[in-house]
Amino acid sequence: MHRRVWSDVRGAVPKPTLGATLRLLPVLLAFVVVSALASAASGSSFAAGLLVTLLTAILYAALWLLVSSRLRHRNTAWRDLVPGALVFGVGIEVLHLVTA
């Protein structure tokens, strides 16, 4: 799907490899760890919960920036990916708050 959004030609995109998958796995696990730690830490007080919520959104954004920088179109600077990463981080945190 990422290739379609960036209008990359299928032949120009590198094939997935085991090494690339193994490099992505720790980042995906980090999403789970951040979520679990945030849930555990936010229950102590309202101020702590608010701070944890803000920090968690930033951590989600940073993790997504890392993932999307590996998937990006070749002519795009990483700074161009920051707004999307911020939207992703805030969106994931809003989903977490609504479901929790």
Summary of the structure (lengths in Angstrom):
residues: 100
radius of gyration: 15.9
end to end distance: 29.2
largest distance: 52.9
contacts: 228
relative contact order: 0.12
helix: 79%
strand: 0%
